[in-house]
Amino acid sequence: MISYGYKMVNGILTVNDEEARVVVEIFQRYGAGEILKAIADDLTERGVIFYQEKNVWNKNMIARLLITPQRVRE
């Protein structure tokens, strides 16, 4: 499974711009001191899609985004 914020294009892992905006928002909010559950609840309430049309987020999804390093070619 490809991490949220990325997509495959011609066999190359690249940034998914729409999802990347959400990832940046998550990092900013977490860096400002907001708790994971609050971020997850807000993304769910706003209907932000996580994976295959699923828009229910939880704090574990947010935590995985914050700690999973990826190497990307842009």
Secondary structure as UniProt FT lines:
FT   TURN            4..5
FT   STRAND          6..9
FT   TURN            10..11
FT   STRAND          12..15
FT   HELIX           17..31
FT   TURN            32..33
FT   HELIX           36..46
FT   TURN            52..53
FT   HELIX           59..67
//
